[in-house]
Amino acid sequence: MDRVRADLVRFYEHEATHRLRGRPSGWRVDWLHEFVRLLTSEARRSVLDVGAGPASDAAPFLDAGIDYTGVDLATANAALAAEAGARVIPASMFDLPFRDGTFDACWSMSTLMHAPTDQVDAAMRSICRNLVAGSPVMIGQWGGTVGDIDSDHAVPGLPRLFSLRTADQNRALLEVHGTIERWEVRDAGPAGWEYHTAVLRR
């Protein structure tokens, strides 16, 4: 796990330092606005963004009056978020620096697939510990039939672990931690890749 984390830190510090990340678009933006509407309808007042990057998803939450806190491995992403008026704290999803039950909801996009399969339960327990009972959790992650790969497709020479689990595997891993209210599988990315999205009720 130390090597996995070191690779992730190296990649995301490089990405943030060189401002390589684009703006969210397409169905991810649709999901974001839908999730914000859900939180607003339930009078949820705070959200934790796990794997926040430079807080690219913060604005719709903040515009809706929802307190936004992101966590990300890269300290450079925290600095970029601050430039945009959002709070991102350098931290790992395995060791979140908050009191139990701090947040009303969680949003996490394209993060959990960087955890090896045998570490997903620990990551989810860490995340859920920070949420009040009944919190909605929206998780999107790459999956598929490829298995574990170290890919440097985004930045040559800077590989990251992608644990591309099947839809059945990812669903089973999440169901341990709550009730899945929505589940979607999209055929996206290279051959053998998919995108899996869940709304989990804590």
C-alpha positions in Angstrom: 0.0 0.0 0.0 2.9 2.4 0.6 3.9 2.1 -3.0 0.4 2.6 -4.2 0.0 5.8 -2.1 3.5 7.1 -3.2 2.5 6.7 -6.9 -0.8 8.5 -6.3 0.8 11.4 -4.5 3.5 11.7 -7.2 0.9 11.8 -10.0 -1.6 14.2 -8.3 1.0 16.6 -7.1 2.4 16.7 -10.7 -1.1 17.1 -12.1 -2.0 20.0 -9.7 1.4 21.8 -10.0 1.0 21.8 -13.8 -2.7 22.5 -13.7 -3.4 19.6 -16.0 -7.0 18.7 -14.8 -9.8 19.9 -17.0 -13.3 20.9 -15.9 -15.9 18.3 -15.2 -18.3 17.8 -18.1 -21.1 15.6 -19.4 -22.8 13.0 -17.2 -20.6 13.8 -14.2 -22.0 17.3 -14.1 -25.5 16.0 -14.4 -24.9 13.6 -11.5 -23.4 16.5 -9.5 -26.4 18.7 -9.9 -28.8 15.9 -9.2 -26.9 15.1 -6.0 -27.0 18.7 -4.9 -30.8 18.7 -5.5 -31.1 15.6 -3.3 -29.1 17.2 -0.5 -31.2 20.4 -0.7 -34.5 18.5 -0.6 -33.3 16.7 2.5 -32.0 19.9 4.1 -28.4 18.5 4.2 -26.0 21.2 5.3 -22.6 19.7 4.8 -20.8 17.5 2.3 -17.4 15.7 2.4 -15.7 15.3 -1.0 -13.3 12.4 -1.0 -10.6 12.6 -3.6 -11.6 16.2 -4.3 -8.6 17.3 -6.5 -8.7 21.1 -6.8 -12.3 21.2 -5.7 -13.6 21.1 -9.3 -17.0 20.0 -8.0 -17.4 22.4 -5.1 -19.3 25.3 -6.8 -22.8 23.7 -7.0 -22.6 22.7 -3.4 -21.5 26.1 -2.2 -24.0 27.9 -4.5 -26.8 25.8 -2.8 -25.6 26.9 0.7 -24.1 23.5 1.5 -20.8 23.6 3.5 -18.1 21.9 1.4 -15.0 20.2 2.6 -12.7 18.2 0.3 -9.9 15.9 1.1 -7.1 15.0 -1.4 -3.6 13.4 -1.2 -2.0 16.3 -3.0 -1.1 19.4 -1.1 -1.0 21.3 -4.4 -4.7 20.6 -4.9 -5.5 22.1 -1.6 -3.7 25.3 -2.8 -5.6 25.3 -6.1 -8.9 24.9 -4.2 -8.1 27.8 -1.9 -7.5 30.0 -5.0 -11.1 29.1 -6.0 -12.5 29.8 -2.6 -13.0 26.2 -1.5 -11.6 24.2 1.3 -9.6 21.0 0.6 -7.5 19.4 3.3 -4.5 17.2 2.4 -5.5 13.7 3.8 -6.0 10.1 2.9 -9.4 8.5 2.7 -8.0 5.8 5.0 -7.3 8.4 7.8 -9.7 11.3 7.6 -9.0 14.0 10.2 -12.6 14.6 11.4 -14.8 13.7 14.3 -17.3 10.9 13.9 -20.5 12.1 12.4 -19.2 15.4 11.1 -20.9 15.5 7.7 -24.4 15.1 6.3 -23.4 13.6 3.0 -20.4 12.4 0.9 -19.5 12.8 -2.7 -16.6 10.8 -4.2 -15.7 10.6 -7.9 -13.0 8.5 -9.5 -11.2 7.8 -6.3 -12.2 4.4 -4.9 -10.7 2.5 -7.8 -7.3 3.6 -6.6 -7.7 1.3 -3.6 -6.8 -2.3 -3.9 -9.8 -4.6 -3.5 -8.6 -5.8 -0.1 -8.5 -2.2 1.1 -11.9 -1.0 0.0 -13.6 -2.0 3.2 -11.1 0.0 5.3 -11.6 3.0 3.0 -15.4 2.8 3.3 -15.4 2.4 7.0 -13.2 5.5 7.3 -15.5 7.5 5.1 -18.7 6.3 6.8 -17.4 7.0 10.2 -17.4 10.7 9.4 -21.1 10.7 8.3 -24.3 11.0 10.3 -26.8 8.1 10.1 -28.9 8.2 7.0 -26.4 10.2 5.0 -26.5 9.8 1.2 -23.1 8.8 -0.3 -22.5 9.2 -4.1 -19.6 7.2 -5.4 -18.4 7.0 -8.9 -15.4 4.8 -9.9 -13.9 3.2 -12.9 -14.3 -0.5 -13.2 -14.5 -3.3 -15.7 -12.9 -6.6 -16.6 -9.3 -5.5 -16.8 -8.4 -6.1 -13.1 -5.4 -4.4 -11.4 -3.2 -2.3 -13.7 -0.6 0.4 -13.1 -1.5 2.9 -15.8 0.4 5.9 -16.9 -2.0 6.8 -19.7 -2.6 10.3 -18.4 1.0 11.3 -17.7 3.7 9.0 -19.2 6.1 7.9 -16.6 3.7 8.5 -13.7 1.7 5.3 -13.2 -1.2 4.9 -10.8 -3.0 1.8 -9.6 -6.4 1.3 -11.2 -8.3 -1.6 -9.6 -10.9 -2.2 -12.4 -13.4 -4.4 -10.6 -16.5 -5.8 -12.2 -19.9 -4.1 -11.5 -20.9 -7.1 -9.3 -17.7 -6.8 -7.3 -18.0 -3.1 -6.7 -21.7 -3.3 -5.8 -21.0 -6.1 -3.3 -18.1 -4.1 -1.7 -20.4 -1.1 -1.3 -23.5 -2.9 -0.1 -21.7 -3.9 3.1 -21.8 -0.2 4.2 -25.4 0.7 3.4 -28.4 0.4 1.1 -27.8 1.2 -2.6 -30.6 3.4 -3.8 -29.3 3.9 -7.3 -26.8 1.9 -9.3 -25.6 2.7 -12.8 -23.1 1.1 -15.1 -21.8 3.1 -18.2 -19.7 1.7 -21.0 -17.0 4.2 -21.0 -13.2 4.5 -21.5 -10.9 2.0 -23.2 -11.9 -1.5 -24.1 -12.8 -3.5 -20.9 -13.4 -0.3 -18.8 -16.7 0.8 -17.4 -17.9 3.6 -15.0 -19.9 2.5 -12.0 -22.0 5.0 -10.0 -23.9 4.3 -6.7 -26.0 6.3 -4.4 -25.5 4.6 -1.0 -27.6 5.4 2.0 -25.5 5.2 5.1 
